[in-house]
């Protein structure tokens, strides 16, 4: 779970080639348990496990991707940590936003993710309800 209380204002997701698809705020329709069931459905598997809260994670498509993420994240933290001022980040081919959620805690000014798959945009919007 993210430590940044302003994460909803920090992260944007753009679906390319055009912005399409829209899931409005689902929190008034579903309980947290309902949203967790949706996220843990096979159709919601993502490349990297994303921590939802202290006890819950998304399903991962590939078990080896967690190791890859553990190699990539320290490099990202090092790069962002060495930059001065509010950094804006562009995550190209962001999938449902794994690295966007991780980077949000590093004190960046903003993060924009772009992806071509509408299912990734829908997964991001659902996951974003937990942050």
Residue frames as a rotation matrix with the C-alpha (Angstrom) as fourth column:
UNK 1
0.585 0.811 0.000 0.00
0.811 -0.585 0.000 0.00
0.000 0.000 -1.000 0.00
UNK 2
-0.030 -0.607 0.794 1.27
0.572 -0.662 -0.484 3.45
0.820 0.440 0.367 -0.85
UNK 3
-0.250 -0.168 -0.953 2.38
0.938 -0.285 -0.196 5.96
-0.239 -0.943 0.229 1.75
UNK 4
-0.985 -0.156 0.069 1.58
0.170 -0.928 0.332 9.03
0.012 0.339 0.941 -0.34
UNK 5
-0.380 0.908 -0.176 -1.85
0.453 0.017 -0.891 10.46
-0.807 -0.418 -0.418 0.62
UNK 6
0.107 0.406 -0.908 -2.09
-0.520 -0.755 -0.399 12.48
-0.847 0.515 0.131 -2.63
UNK 7
-0.673 -0.508 0.538 -1.56
0.109 0.651 0.751 9.56
-0.731 0.565 -0.382 -4.99
UNK 8
0.164 0.803 0.573 -4.88
0.822 0.210 -0.529 10.04
-0.545 0.558 -0.626 -6.84
UNK 9
0.874 0.127 -0.469 -3.77
-0.060 -0.930 -0.364 13.56
-0.483 0.346 -0.805 -7.81
UNK 10
0.040 -0.991 -0.128 -0.29
-0.529 -0.130 0.838 12.36
-0.847 0.034 -0.530 -8.75
UNK 11
-0.734 -0.357 0.578 -0.97
0.138 0.755 0.641 9.57
-0.665 0.550 -0.505 -11.25
UNK 12
0.179 0.753 -0.633 -2.67
-0.778 -0.286 -0.560 9.82
-0.602 0.593 0.535 -14.64
UNK 13
-0.418 -0.234 0.878 -3.29
0.285 0.884 0.371 6.99
-0.863 0.405 -0.302 -17.12
UNK 14
0.015 0.390 -0.921 -3.70
-0.824 -0.517 -0.232 7.67
-0.566 0.762 0.313 -20.84
UNK 15
0.180 0.136 0.974 -4.92
0.310 0.932 -0.187 4.98
-0.934 0.336 0.125 -23.19
UNK 16
-0.369 -0.392 -0.843 -3.32
-0.669 -0.518 0.533 5.22
-0.645 0.761 -0.071 -26.63
UNK 17
-0.631 -0.501 0.593 -3.84
0.742 -0.612 0.273 5.75
0.226 0.612 0.758 -29.54
UNK 18
-0.320 0.553 0.769 -6.83
-0.254 -0.832 0.492 7.62
0.913 -0.038 0.407 -28.18
UNK 19
-0.914 0.088 0.395 -8.28
-0.387 0.099 -0.917 7.91
-0.119 -0.991 -0.056 -24.72
UNK 20
-0.149 0.894 -0.422 -11.15
-0.581 0.266 0.769 5.45
0.800 0.360 0.480 -24.55
UNK 21
-0.053 0.216 -0.975 -12.90
0.566 0.811 0.149 3.32
0.823 -0.544 -0.166 -22.01
UNK 22
-0.433 -0.051 0.900 -14.07
-0.550 -0.776 -0.309 4.67
0.714 -0.629 0.308 -18.70
UNK 23
-0.066 0.425 -0.903 -14.66
0.749 0.619 0.236 3.13
0.659 -0.661 -0.359 -15.34
UNK 24
0.218 0.190 0.957 -16.13
-0.345 -0.902 0.258 5.70
0.913 -0.387 -0.131 -13.02
UNK 25
-0.607 -0.451 0.655 -15.53
-0.740 0.018 -0.673 5.66
0.291 -0.893 -0.344 -9.27
UNK 26
-0.129 0.531 -0.837 -16.66
-0.094 0.834 0.544 2.19
0.987 0.149 -0.057 -8.19
UNK 27
-0.913 -0.381 -0.144 -16.20
0.078 0.184 -0.980 2.70
0.400 -0.906 -0.139 -4.46
UNK 28
-0.566 0.766 0.304 -19.83
-0.789 -0.397 -0.468 3.67
-0.238 -0.505 0.829 -3.93
UNK 29
0.278 0.691 -0.667 -21.04
-0.846 0.505 0.171 0.51
0.455 0.517 0.725 -5.70
UNK 30
0.465 -0.221 -0.857 -18.78
0.136 0.975 -0.178 -2.13
0.875 -0.034 0.483 -4.17
UNK 31
0.951 -0.246 0.188 -17.35
-0.212 -0.079 0.974 -2.93
-0.225 -0.966 -0.128 -0.78
UNK 32
0.083 -0.992 -0.092 -13.60
-0.974 -0.100 0.204 -3.40
-0.212 0.073 -0.975 -0.38
UNK 33
-0.274 -0.145 0.951 -14.20
-0.210 0.974 0.088 -7.16
-0.938 -0.176 -0.297 -0.28
UNK 34
0.721 0.592 0.361 -16.09
0.260 0.252 -0.932 -7.00
-0.642 0.766 0.028 -3.60
UNK 35
0.772 -0.491 -0.403 -13.27
-0.635 -0.574 -0.516 -5.01
0.022 0.655 -0.755 -5.21
UNK 36
-0.219 -0.875 0.433 -10.69
-0.828 0.401 0.392 -7.50
-0.517 -0.272 -0.812 -3.90
UNK 37
0.104 0.332 0.937 -12.69
0.188 0.919 -0.347 -10.35
-0.977 0.212 0.033 -5.45
UNK 38
0.967 0.240 -0.090 -12.74
-0.019 -0.282 -0.959 -8.48
-0.256 0.929 -0.268 -8.77
UNK 39
0.419 -0.885 -0.204 -8.99
-0.908 -0.414 -0.069 -7.85
-0.023 0.214 -0.977 -8.63
UNK 40
-0.421 -0.626 0.656 -8.26
-0.652 0.712 0.262 -11.48
-0.631 -0.317 -0.708 -7.81
UNK 41
0.720 0.634 0.282 -10.27
-0.167 0.553 -0.816 -12.83
-0.673 0.541 0.504 -10.73
UNK 42
0.105 -0.720 0.686 -8.14
0.688 0.551 0.473 -14.61
-0.718 0.422 0.553 -13.39
UNK 43
0.500 0.142 0.854 -8.98
0.819 -0.398 -0.414 -11.89
0.281 0.906 -0.316 -15.94
UNK 44
0.966 -0.112 0.233 -7.26
-0.175 -0.947 0.270 -9.32
0.190 -0.302 -0.934 -13.71
UNK 45
0.553 -0.832 -0.037 -3.85
0.711 0.449 0.542 -11.01
-0.434 -0.326 0.840 -13.59
UNK 46
0.933 -0.330 -0.144 -1.09
-0.360 -0.871 -0.334 -8.44
-0.016 0.363 -0.932 -14.04
UNK 47
0.470 -0.823 -0.318 2.62
-0.036 0.342 -0.939 -8.75
0.882 0.453 0.132 -14.84
UNK 48
-0.696 -0.716 0.056 3.78
-0.026 -0.053 -0.998 -7.74
0.718 -0.696 0.018 -11.36
UNK 49
-0.029 0.648 -0.761 2.14
0.939 0.278 0.201 -8.35
0.341 -0.709 -0.617 -8.01
UNK 50
-0.418 -0.001 0.908 0.71
-0.099 -0.994 -0.046 -5.06
0.903 -0.109 0.416 -6.75
UNK 51
-0.795 0.104 -0.598 0.16
0.601 0.276 -0.750 -4.70
0.087 -0.955 -0.282 -3.02
UNK 52
-0.060 0.891 0.450 -3.43
0.384 -0.395 0.834 -3.64
0.921 0.223 -0.319 -2.33
UNK 53
0.635 0.169 0.754 -3.21
-0.603 -0.501 0.621 -3.42
0.483 -0.849 -0.216 1.43
UNK 54
-0.025 -0.731 0.682 -1.29
-0.979 0.157 0.132 -5.07
-0.203 -0.664 -0.720 4.24
UNK 55
-0.195 0.034 0.980 -2.68
-0.303 0.949 -0.093 -8.54
-0.933 -0.315 -0.175 3.44
UNK 56
0.581 0.603 0.547 -3.73
0.338 0.433 -0.836 -8.49
-0.740 0.671 0.048 -0.22
UNK 57
-0.533 -0.735 -0.419 -1.90
-0.277 -0.316 0.907 -8.54
-0.799 0.600 -0.035 -3.55
UNK 58
0.418 0.579 -0.700 -3.02
-0.873 0.045 -0.485 -8.82
-0.250 0.814 0.525 -7.16
UNK 59
0.673 -0.203 0.711 -2.45
0.271 0.962 0.019 -12.09
-0.688 0.180 0.703 -9.00
UNK 60
-0.033 -0.764 -0.644 0.64
-0.679 -0.456 0.576 -12.17
-0.734 0.456 -0.504 -11.19
UNK 61
0.803 0.312 -0.508 0.77
-0.596 0.439 -0.673 -13.66
0.013 0.843 0.538 -14.70
UNK 62
0.483 -0.737 -0.473 4.38
0.090 0.579 -0.810 -14.77
0.871 0.349 0.346 -14.35
UNK 63
0.910 -0.106 -0.401 6.13
0.411 0.104 0.906 -15.63
-0.054 -0.989 0.139 -11.08
UNK 64
0.028 -0.998 0.062 9.54
0.998 0.032 0.053 -14.56
-0.055 0.060 0.997 -12.43
UNK 65
0.174 0.055 0.983 8.49
0.474 -0.880 -0.035 -10.95
0.863 0.472 -0.179 -12.97
UNK 66
0.985 0.155 -0.079 8.72
0.137 -0.411 0.901 -10.22
0.107 -0.898 -0.426 -9.25
UNK 67
0.318 -0.943 -0.103 12.47
0.736 0.177 0.653 -10.85
-0.598 -0.283 0.750 -9.41
UNK 68
-0.215 -0.359 0.908 12.76
0.894 -0.446 0.035 -8.56
0.393 0.820 0.417 -12.42
UNK 69
0.636 0.526 0.564 10.88
0.244 -0.831 0.500 -5.82
0.732 -0.181 -0.657 -10.57
UNK 70
0.879 -0.346 -0.327 13.26
0.327 -0.062 0.943 -6.19
-0.346 -0.936 0.059 -7.63
UNK 71
-0.139 -0.949 0.284 16.14
0.923 -0.020 0.384 -5.46
-0.358 0.316 0.879 -10.02
UNK 72
-0.162 0.147 0.976 14.47
0.726 -0.652 0.219 -2.52
0.668 0.744 -0.002 -11.74
UNK 73
0.770 0.638 -0.015 13.09
0.480 -0.564 0.672 -0.65
0.420 -0.525 -0.741 -8.71
UNK 74
0.414 -0.657 -0.630 16.45
0.639 -0.284 0.715 0.17
-0.648 -0.699 0.302 -7.05
UNK 75
-0.579 -0.615 0.535 17.68
0.809 -0.353 0.470 1.66
-0.100 0.705 0.702 -10.34
UNK 76
0.093 0.711 0.697 14.56
0.595 -0.601 0.534 3.82
0.799 0.365 -0.479 -10.65
UNK 77
0.850 0.221 -0.478 14.90
0.527 -0.375 0.763 4.93
-0.010 -0.900 -0.436 -7.02
UNK 78
-0.037 -0.958 -0.283 18.55
0.772 -0.207 0.601 5.82
-0.634 -0.196 0.748 -7.58
UNK 79
-0.556 -0.131 0.821 17.80
0.752 -0.498 0.431 7.86
0.353 0.857 0.375 -10.71
UNK 80
0.390 0.803 0.452 14.87
0.447 -0.594 0.669 9.74
0.805 -0.059 -0.591 -9.19
UNK 81
0.737 -0.139 -0.661 16.73
0.645 -0.147 0.750 10.23
-0.202 -0.979 -0.019 -5.90
UNK 82
-0.302 -0.946 -0.116 19.59
0.804 -0.318 0.503 11.97
-0.512 0.059 0.857 -7.74
UNK 83
-0.341 0.267 0.901 17.32
0.666 -0.608 0.432 14.45
0.663 0.748 0.029 -9.54
UNK 84
-0.893 -0.003 -0.449 16.53
0.349 -0.634 -0.690 17.78
-0.282 -0.774 0.567 -7.93
UNK 85
-0.705 0.672 -0.226 13.12
-0.685 -0.728 -0.029 19.37
-0.184 0.135 0.974 -7.66
UNK 86
0.106 0.859 0.501 9.75
-0.402 0.497 -0.769 17.93
-0.909 -0.120 0.398 -8.54
UNK 87
-0.879 -0.462 -0.117 10.29
-0.328 0.408 0.852 15.32
-0.346 0.788 -0.510 -11.22
UNK 88
0.311 0.932 -0.183 7.58
-0.820 0.166 -0.548 14.38
-0.480 0.321 0.816 -13.71
UNK 89
-0.659 -0.522 0.541 7.69
-0.279 0.838 0.469 10.76
-0.698 0.158 -0.698 -14.88
UNK 90
0.207 0.660 -0.722 6.35
-0.978 0.115 -0.175 9.23
-0.033 0.743 0.669 -18.10
UNK 91
-0.432 -0.249 0.867 5.82
-0.328 0.939 0.106 5.45
-0.840 -0.239 -0.488 -17.97
UNK 92
-0.131 0.321 -0.938 5.46
-0.990 0.004 0.139 4.17
0.048 0.947 0.317 -21.54
UNK 93
-0.070 0.258 -0.964 3.73
-0.266 0.926 0.267 0.78
0.961 0.275 0.004 -21.89
UNK 94
-0.548 -0.200 0.812 2.79
-0.773 -0.251 -0.583 1.01
0.321 -0.947 -0.017 -18.22
UNK 95
-0.651 0.435 -0.622 0.39
0.378 0.897 0.231 -1.95
0.659 -0.084 -0.748 -18.23
UNK 96
0.424 0.895 -0.137 -1.91
0.615 -0.174 0.769 -1.48
0.665 -0.410 -0.625 -15.20
UNK 97
0.574 -0.161 0.803 0.62
-0.286 -0.958 0.013 0.83
0.767 -0.237 -0.596 -13.50
UNK 98
0.706 -0.315 -0.634 2.85
0.659 0.620 0.426 -1.29
0.258 -0.719 0.646 -11.25
UNK 99
-0.341 -0.938 -0.067 5.84
0.913 -0.313 -0.260 1.04
0.223 -0.150 0.963 -11.49
UNK 100
-0.229 0.337 0.913 3.60
0.028 -0.936 0.352 4.13
0.973 0.106 0.205 -11.37
UNK 101
0.825 0.565 -0.024 2.30
0.007 0.033 0.999 3.07
0.566 -0.824 0.023 -7.95
UNK 102
0.460 -0.737 -0.495 5.84
0.888 0.378 0.263 2.32
-0.007 -0.560 0.828 -6.74
UNK 103
-0.473 -0.691 0.546 7.26
0.728 -0.656 -0.198 5.62
0.495 0.304 0.814 -8.06
UNK 104
0.346 0.714 0.609 4.47
0.200 -0.690 0.696 7.65
0.917 -0.119 -0.381 -6.45
UNK 105
0.912 -0.001 -0.411 6.12
0.411 0.028 0.911 7.20
0.010 -1.000 0.026 -3.05
UNK 106
0.053 -0.998 0.031 9.44
0.998 0.054 0.026 8.63
-0.028 0.030 0.999 -4.24
UNK 107
-0.001 -0.012 -1.000 8.42
0.446 -0.895 0.011 12.29
-0.895 -0.446 0.006 -4.03
UNK 108
-0.771 -0.239 0.590 7.82
0.635 -0.212 0.743 12.91
-0.052 0.948 0.315 -7.72
UNK 109
-0.808 0.462 -0.366 5.67
-0.404 -0.886 -0.229 15.80
-0.430 -0.037 0.902 -8.95
UNK 110
0.332 0.929 -0.162 3.53
-0.799 0.185 -0.572 13.74
-0.502 0.319 0.804 -11.32
UNK 111
-0.726 -0.442 0.527 3.41
-0.095 0.823 0.559 10.43
-0.682 0.356 -0.639 -13.18
UNK 112
0.245 0.770 -0.589 1.72
-0.882 -0.075 -0.465 9.82
-0.403 0.633 0.661 -16.52
UNK 113
-0.517 -0.341 0.785 1.34
-0.053 0.928 0.368 6.29
-0.854 0.149 -0.498 -17.82
UNK 114
0.060 0.526 -0.848 0.44
-0.967 -0.181 -0.181 5.38
-0.249 0.831 0.497 -21.38
UNK 115
-0.678 -0.186 0.711 -0.58
-0.068 0.979 0.191 2.02
-0.731 0.081 -0.677 -22.79
UNK 116
-0.758 0.367 -0.540 -2.43
-0.618 -0.139 0.774 0.72
0.209 0.920 0.332 -25.85
UNK 117
-0.695 0.478 -0.537 -4.53
0.364 0.878 0.310 -1.93
0.620 0.021 -0.784 -24.11
UNK 118
-0.096 0.780 0.619 -7.93
-0.519 -0.569 0.637 -0.96
0.849 -0.260 0.459 -22.80
UNK 119
0.658 0.331 -0.676 -7.88
0.317 0.693 0.648 -3.84
0.683 -0.641 0.351 -20.29
UNK 120
-0.366 -0.834 -0.412 -4.76
0.836 -0.100 -0.540 -2.30
0.409 -0.542 0.734 -18.73
UNK 121
-0.698 0.185 0.692 -6.59
-0.232 -0.972 0.026 1.03
0.678 -0.142 0.721 -18.37
UNK 122
0.394 0.919 0.017 -9.50
-0.386 0.149 0.910 -0.74
0.834 -0.365 0.413 -16.68
UNK 123
0.382 -0.349 -0.856 -7.16
0.740 0.670 0.057 -2.66
0.553 -0.655 0.514 -14.36
UNK 124
-0.710 -0.683 0.169 -5.36
0.483 -0.648 -0.589 0.58
0.512 -0.337 0.790 -13.45
UNK 125
-0.358 0.642 0.678 -8.63
-0.495 -0.746 0.444 2.35
0.791 -0.177 0.585 -12.65
UNK 126
0.675 0.599 -0.431 -9.76
-0.001 0.585 0.811 -0.51
0.738 -0.547 0.395 -10.43
UNK 127
0.095 -0.739 -0.666 -6.40
0.893 0.359 -0.272 -0.72
0.440 -0.569 0.694 -8.62
UNK 128
-0.642 -0.391 0.659 -6.29
0.205 -0.917 -0.343 3.05
0.739 -0.086 0.669 -8.17
UNK 129
0.387 0.866 0.318 -9.32
-0.221 -0.248 0.943 2.82
0.895 -0.435 0.096 -5.84
UNK 130
0.713 -0.158 -0.683 -7.03
0.637 0.553 0.537 1.35
0.293 -0.818 0.495 -3.19
UNK 131
-0.300 -0.943 -0.142 -4.53
0.944 -0.273 -0.185 4.22
0.136 -0.189 0.972 -3.23
